[in-house]
């Protein structure tokens, strides 16, 4: 089995072990900054979509400026909510000084929710140094679309392939906007060299580095991880509000209701069990391809089993297939006879 398939299987059956730090952070219930990357209607509709910030002034004034670009994701393992890919680019000359030294960007799982939100808010605030120098983008991959790909009856579109395509889509659009990207750093999916070789074939004129823990090694990846994490947290809040009253006085936050969205979070599994529709399960916020959701739906005396008829090829059907078995009558009787009414003898006698 190749590395992609192995990792896809790992996600399906062992998605219950996120970093402890991330679980604790998401459980704090802090208010999350709502970035312009949040489109509530699309999130509630189960749609996947991309957002791109305007090209920052420092780059727009001189499009030949050499830039560095980082990519990272948030929410790969949860059973609830989208997976979000984040991208951030800025002039090479500002890479470490602006991101690492001045604003202290780091792996989003190391930063507290408050710090992440403040950094993201600064990035989105006009006239701030981050806004003037950094461009960013996100790809929100809905739980519905992730599951639809992984549950395809033939030619499964596994999570690694979906993640790879999201990464390529984001980078291609930045190039299409005329940004002069010279270096790219990405947190790996599976084996770094395999991922890096594939991207190098797609973007041959750029220096590409794919590494484990890239979000801790390269400031642009750290910043991209913050974009992804803050967007996912806000998207999770949008999903959760659909299950809460409209009254602002009684509305809760996701962390207090379904927690982090990881199956290993007791609040998450408790919420799934108490909010499961016996036929449809949950809404578009749930990844039905995850083992946790499957197990709950298939548990005895919990879900309602639906057996769909198998479609037959008309060329192989026999004439007798169109008739009921001998002695078998429909409760509604003979449709053609009933159309003309009952026989007089039957009606009178």
Backbone torsions as a table, in degrees:
resi	resn	phi	psi	omega
1	UNK	NA	133.4	-178.5
2	UNK	-74.9	170.5	-174.6
3	UNK	-63.1	-35.9	178.1
4	UNK	-61.1	-46.9	-178.4
5	UNK	-65.3	-39.6	-179.8
6	UNK	-62.3	-44.0	-177.8
7	UNK	-70.2	-34.8	177.4
8	UNK	-61.6	-41.9	178.5
9	UNK	-65.9	-37.2	179.2
10	UNK	-61.9	-43.1	179.7
11	UNK	-63.1	-39.4	-176.4
12	UNK	-68.4	-40.5	-171.6
13	UNK	-107.8	-13.4	-175.7
14	UNK	-137.4	46.0	-176.8
15	UNK	-89.4	18.8	-171.9
16	UNK	-103.9	18.7	-176.3
17	UNK	-129.6	64.0	175.2
18	UNK	-73.6	168.0	176.9
19	UNK	-59.9	136.8	-178.1
20	UNK	-59.3	-36.6	-179.5
21	UNK	-60.4	-41.1	-177.8
22	UNK	-66.8	-39.6	179.6
23	UNK	-61.8	-43.4	-178.2
24	UNK	-64.4	-41.8	-179.0
25	UNK	-61.4	-48.1	-174.6
26	UNK	-69.9	-15.9	-179.0
27	UNK	-90.4	-0.8	-175.3
28	UNK	-76.5	-21.7	176.7
29	UNK	75.0	21.7	178.1
30	UNK	-70.6	151.6	177.5
31	UNK	-68.0	133.9	-176.1
32	UNK	-101.8	135.8	177.1
33	UNK	-67.2	133.1	178.9
34	UNK	-95.3	103.9	-177.9
35	UNK	-79.8	164.5	177.7
36	UNK	-64.9	-8.4	177.3
37	UNK	-77.8	-2.5	-179.5
38	UNK	-94.4	115.2	174.8
39	UNK	-115.3	96.1	-171.8
40	UNK	-57.2	-42.8	-177.6
41	UNK	-61.4	-42.6	-179.7
42	UNK	-69.4	-38.2	179.5
43	UNK	-64.0	-47.5	-179.8
44	UNK	-67.8	-25.8	178.2
45	UNK	-84.7	0.5	179.0
46	UNK	74.3	22.0	-178.8
47	UNK	-89.7	148.4	169.2
48	UNK	-94.7	144.5	-178.6
49	UNK	-158.9	164.0	178.7
50	UNK	-118.8	150.0	175.4
51	UNK	-129.1	138.3	177.8
52	UNK	-128.6	128.0	177.0
53	UNK	-73.6	162.4	174.1
54	UNK	-62.5	153.4	174.9
55	UNK	-64.7	127.8	-176.5
56	UNK	-63.1	152.3	-174.7
57	UNK	-56.5	-44.0	-177.5
58	UNK	-57.0	-36.2	179.7
59	UNK	-85.4	-41.2	-177.3
60	UNK	-60.4	-33.3	-179.7
61	UNK	-71.0	-23.3	178.1
62	UNK	-145.4	88.0	-173.0
63	UNK	-66.4	-11.6	176.7
64	UNK	-82.0	-3.5	179.6
65	UNK	-55.4	127.0	179.5
66	UNK	-75.2	130.8	-173.3
67	UNK	-121.8	157.2	173.1
68	UNK	-114.2	145.1	-174.6
69	UNK	-133.7	138.4	177.9
70	UNK	-125.6	150.6	180.0
71	UNK	-135.6	136.8	174.3
72	UNK	-154.1	167.4	-178.1
73	UNK	-124.4	165.8	173.9
74	UNK	-140.6	138.4	175.0
75	UNK	86.2	37.7	178.4
76	UNK	-73.5	-38.1	-171.5
77	UNK	-94.5	-19.5	-175.6
78	UNK	-64.6	153.7	175.2
79	UNK	-86.7	-18.4	-179.7
80	UNK	-115.7	140.0	174.5
81	UNK	88.6	170.2	-176.4
82	UNK	-79.9	164.3	164.4
83	UNK	-99.2	136.4	-175.5
84	UNK	-123.0	129.7	172.4
85	UNK	-100.2	133.1	178.7
86	UNK	-115.5	147.3	178.7
87	UNK	-136.2	140.6	175.2
88	UNK	-142.6	138.6	177.3
89	UNK	-134.8	155.0	179.4
90	UNK	-163.9	169.0	179.1
91	UNK	-59.2	139.5	-179.8
92	UNK	-54.6	-36.8	-176.4
93	UNK	-67.0	-17.9	-178.1
94	UNK	-104.5	0.1	-170.6
95	UNK	-50.2	-59.7	-175.4
96	UNK	-86.0	-39.2	-175.1
97	UNK	-64.1	-43.5	-177.3
98	UNK	-79.7	-47.1	-173.2
99	UNK	-80.8	-50.9	-174.0
100	UNK	-84.4	-47.4	-173.2
101	UNK	-81.2	-43.3	-175.9
102	UNK	-84.6	-44.2	-174.9
103	UNK	-107.7	-3.4	173.4
104	UNK	58.2	41.9	174.4
105	UNK	-65.1	143.4	178.0
106	UNK	-150.7	176.7	175.0
107	UNK	-48.6	129.6	-174.6
108	UNK	-59.3	-25.9	-179.5
109	UNK	-74.1	-19.1	179.3
110	UNK	-85.1	-32.8	-179.4
111	UNK	-78.2	148.8	177.2
112	UNK	-76.2	160.2	177.4
113	UNK	-55.7	-37.9	-179.1
114	UNK	-64.9	-45.1	-179.8
115	UNK	-65.2	-43.0	178.8
116	UNK	-59.1	-46.6	-178.3
117	UNK	-63.5	-39.3	179.8
118	UNK	-66.9	-41.2	178.0
119	UNK	-63.4	-43.6	-179.6
120	UNK	-66.0	-38.5	179.4
121	UNK	-65.7	-39.2	177.1
122	UNK	-63.9	-41.3	178.5
123	UNK	-60.8	-29.2	-177.0
124	UNK	-98.3	2.0	-177.0
125	UNK	-96.3	119.5	-179.2
126	UNK	-57.6	144.5	178.8
127	UNK	77.3	-5.4	174.4
128	UNK	-75.7	157.9	-178.5
129	UNK	-64.7	-34.0	177.9
130	UNK	-68.6	-42.1	179.7
131	UNK	-63.8	-39.7	-177.0
132	UNK	-72.8	-24.1	-172.0
133	UNK	-113.9	-19.5	-171.5
134	UNK	-116.9	135.5	169.8
135	UNK	-108.4	150.5	-177.9
136	UNK	-147.9	164.7	-179.2
137	UNK	-154.5	157.5	175.2
138	UNK	-138.1	151.5	171.5
139	UNK	-122.7	111.5	178.3
140	UNK	-89.4	115.1	-179.7
141	UNK	-103.2	106.4	-172.5
142	UNK	-65.9	152.4	177.4
143	UNK	-59.8	-36.5	-179.7
144	UNK	-62.8	-46.3	-177.7
145	UNK	-71.0	-35.9	176.7
146	UNK	-59.9	-48.1	-178.6
147	UNK	-66.1	-40.7	-179.8
148	UNK	-59.6	-38.7	178.6
149	UNK	-69.2	-42.9	-176.6
150	UNK	-75.6	-21.2	-178.1
151	UNK	-102.7	10.4	177.8
152	UNK	-57.0	134.7	-177.1
153	UNK	-63.6	-25.4	178.8
154	UNK	-143.1	141.1	179.3
155	UNK	67.5	54.2	-177.1
156	UNK	-51.4	131.6	177.7
157	UNK	-96.9	87.8	-170.7
158	UNK	-72.5	170.3	-172.7
159	UNK	-64.1	-36.3	178.1
160	UNK	-62.6	-43.6	179.9
161	UNK	-65.2	-40.0	178.2
162	UNK	-64.4	-40.9	179.7
163	UNK	-66.0	-42.1	178.2
164	UNK	-60.3	-45.5	-179.2
165	UNK	-63.9	-37.7	178.7
166	UNK	-64.7	-42.1	179.0
167	UNK	-61.9	-48.0	-179.0
168	UNK	-63.0	-41.1	179.3
169	UNK	-59.1	-46.4	-178.7
170	UNK	-63.4	-46.9	-177.8
171	UNK	-64.9	-43.1	-179.6
172	UNK	-59.3	-39.9	-178.7
173	UNK	-67.7	-36.2	176.9
174	UNK	-63.3	-43.3	175.8
175	UNK	-62.5	-40.9	-178.4
176	UNK	-62.7	-24.9	179.3
177	UNK	-84.7	0.0	174.4
178	UNK	91.2	9.6	179.8
179	UNK	-73.2	134.1	-176.9
180	UNK	-87.8	76.4	-178.9
181	UNK	-79.8	127.0	-179.6
182	UNK	-111.6	-27.1	-179.3
183	UNK	-134.8	138.5	178.8
184	UNK	-129.0	133.7	177.8
185	UNK	-126.0	132.6	-174.0
186	UNK	-138.2	138.6	172.7
187	UNK	-74.9	132.4	-167.4
188	UNK	-72.5	155.6	166.5
189	UNK	-116.7	114.3	-178.5
190	UNK	70.3	-142.9	-177.8
191	UNK	-71.8	122.1	-177.0
192	UNK	-57.0	-43.3	-175.0
193	UNK	-65.7	-36.6	179.0
194	UNK	-65.1	-45.9	179.5
195	UNK	-63.3	-45.4	-177.7
196	UNK	-64.4	-41.9	179.7
197	UNK	-62.5	-39.8	-180.0
198	UNK	-65.9	-44.4	-179.8
199	UNK	-67.2	-35.3	179.3
200	UNK	-64.9	-31.6	176.8
201	UNK	-71.2	-31.3	-179.3
202	UNK	-81.1	-36.8	-179.3
203	UNK	-122.5	72.5	-171.0
204	UNK	-70.6	-17.6	-175.6
205	UNK	-93.7	4.1	-175.0
206	UNK	-117.8	145.8	173.4
207	UNK	-79.5	118.3	-176.3
208	UNK	-117.6	131.3	176.4
209	UNK	-124.4	120.0	175.5
210	UNK	-113.2	124.7	-174.4
211	UNK	-146.0	153.7	171.9
212	UNK	-71.2	143.7	180.0
213	UNK	57.9	31.7	179.8
214	UNK	-61.1	-26.8	-180.0
215	UNK	-68.2	-14.7	176.1
216	UNK	-101.3	-13.0	-174.7
217	UNK	-101.5	-33.2	-173.4
218	UNK	-123.6	120.8	-175.9
219	UNK	-55.4	-36.1	-179.3
220	UNK	-67.2	-30.9	176.6
221	UNK	-74.0	-37.7	176.1
222	UNK	-59.1	-44.5	-180.0
223	UNK	-66.5	-38.6	177.7
224	UNK	-63.8	-37.2	179.8
225	UNK	-66.5	-33.6	176.2
226	UNK	-66.7	-43.3	177.2
227	UNK	-58.4	-44.1	-178.8
228	UNK	-67.1	-44.7	-174.8
229	UNK	-68.1	-45.0	-179.3
230	UNK	-66.1	-37.8	177.4
231	UNK	-65.2	-44.1	178.9
232	UNK	-63.5	-44.4	-179.1
233	UNK	-60.2	-41.9	179.5
234	UNK	-68.9	-37.5	177.8
235	UNK	-64.4	-37.6	178.7
236	UNK	-64.4	-37.1	177.1
237	UNK	-64.8	-41.3	178.4
238	UNK	-60.0	-45.4	178.9
239	UNK	-60.8	-42.6	-176.0
240	UNK	-68.9	-35.7	-178.3
241	UNK	-61.9	-23.0	177.9
242	UNK	-65.8	-18.3	-178.9
243	UNK	-103.3	2.1	-176.8
244	UNK	-114.9	158.5	-179.6
245	UNK	-63.1	157.5	178.8
246	UNK	-74.0	-16.9	-179.3
247	UNK	-67.1	117.7	-177.6
248	UNK	-61.7	-25.3	-177.6
249	UNK	-72.0	-22.9	-177.0
250	UNK	-115.5	-1.1	179.6
251	UNK	-67.1	135.5	177.1
252	UNK	-101.6	-177.1	175.4
253	UNK	-115.4	159.3	-174.6
254	UNK	-57.2	-40.6	-176.8
255	UNK	-60.9	-29.4	179.7
256	UNK	-85.8	-18.1	-178.4
257	UNK	-98.5	-71.3	-179.5
258	UNK	-107.2	10.5	174.8
259	UNK	68.8	-140.3	-175.2
260	UNK	-80.2	-15.6	-175.9
261	UNK	92.1	-5.6	177.4
262	UNK	-83.7	140.7	179.4
263	UNK	-59.9	-26.1	179.9
264	UNK	-76.6	-8.2	177.5
265	UNK	-85.8	118.8	-177.3
266	UNK	-56.9	-34.7	179.5
267	UNK	-66.1	-34.5	-179.5
268	UNK	-66.6	-51.6	-178.5
269	UNK	-65.4	-35.7	178.0
270	UNK	-64.7	-42.5	179.6
271	UNK	-64.7	-42.7	180.0
272	UNK	-59.9	-43.1	-178.6
273	UNK	-67.6	-39.0	-175.1
274	UNK	-86.7	-8.5	-178.2
275	UNK	-122.1	23.5	-177.8
276	UNK	-90.2	125.1	171.9
277	UNK	-78.2	130.6	-174.7
278	UNK	-62.2	-21.6	179.8
279	UNK	-101.7	-49.9	-172.6
280	UNK	-98.3	-8.8	178.9
281	UNK	78.0	-101.8	-177.8
282	UNK	-134.1	-172.0	-179.1
283	UNK	-88.9	-163.6	-176.4
284	UNK	-72.6	-2.4	177.4
285	UNK	-81.9	-8.1	-175.0
286	UNK	-101.9	139.8	175.8
287	UNK	-92.5	96.7	-176.1
288	UNK	-67.4	-15.2	179.1
289	UNK	-80.0	-9.8	179.9
290	UNK	-76.1	144.1	-178.6
291	UNK	-57.8	-36.4	-179.7
292	UNK	-59.9	-47.1	180.0
293	UNK	-67.2	-41.7	179.7
294	UNK	-60.9	-46.0	-177.7
295	UNK	-61.4	-41.1	-179.9
296	UNK	-67.1	-40.6	-179.4
297	UNK	-68.4	-32.7	-176.6
298	UNK	-93.3	-1.4	-179.5
299	UNK	-64.5	146.3	-177.9
300	UNK	-63.6	136.3	176.0
301	UNK	62.1	21.9	177.8
302	UNK	-114.9	-63.5	179.0
303	UNK	-89.4	157.8	176.8
304	UNK	-94.7	122.6	-177.2
305	UNK	-79.8	129.0	178.3
306	UNK	-116.3	126.5	179.3
307	UNK	-107.3	113.1	179.9
308	UNK	-85.2	136.3	179.0
309	UNK	-65.0	143.1	179.5
310	UNK	-82.1	126.6	179.2
311	UNK	-70.9	131.9	-179.6
312	UNK	-105.1	149.5	176.1
313	UNK	-72.8	124.9	-177.9
314	UNK	-59.1	-27.7	-178.3
315	UNK	-70.1	-22.2	-177.2
316	UNK	-102.0	-3.9	-179.2
317	UNK	-76.6	146.6	178.5
318	UNK	-97.7	158.6	-179.2
319	UNK	-58.5	-36.4	-177.9
320	UNK	-68.5	-17.4	179.7
321	UNK	-66.4	-20.0	-178.3
322	UNK	-87.0	-2.1	-177.8
323	UNK	-118.3	149.9	176.5
324	UNK	-72.4	155.8	179.3
325	UNK	-63.6	154.7	-178.6
326	UNK	-56.0	134.1	178.1
327	UNK	81.8	-5.2	-178.3
328	UNK	-97.7	120.8	-179.8
329	UNK	-119.0	141.3	176.6
330	UNK	-72.4	150.1	178.4
331	UNK	-62.9	-25.3	-178.6
332	UNK	-89.4	-3.2	178.4
333	UNK	79.8	-165.0	-178.7
334	UNK	-80.0	114.5	-174.3
335	UNK	-60.2	-43.0	-178.3
336	UNK	-66.6	-42.7	179.9
337	UNK	-65.3	-42.1	-179.0
338	UNK	-64.3	-29.8	179.3
339	UNK	-58.0	-36.9	-178.5
340	UNK	-93.0	-1.7	179.1
341	UNK	96.1	168.8	-179.2
342	UNK	-79.8	155.6	177.5
343	UNK	-64.8	150.3	-179.7
344	UNK	-57.5	-41.0	-178.3
345	UNK	-63.4	-37.2	-179.7
346	UNK	-71.2	-39.0	-176.8
347	UNK	-70.4	-36.2	-175.3
348	UNK	-88.5	-43.7	-173.5
349	UNK	-101.1	NA	NA
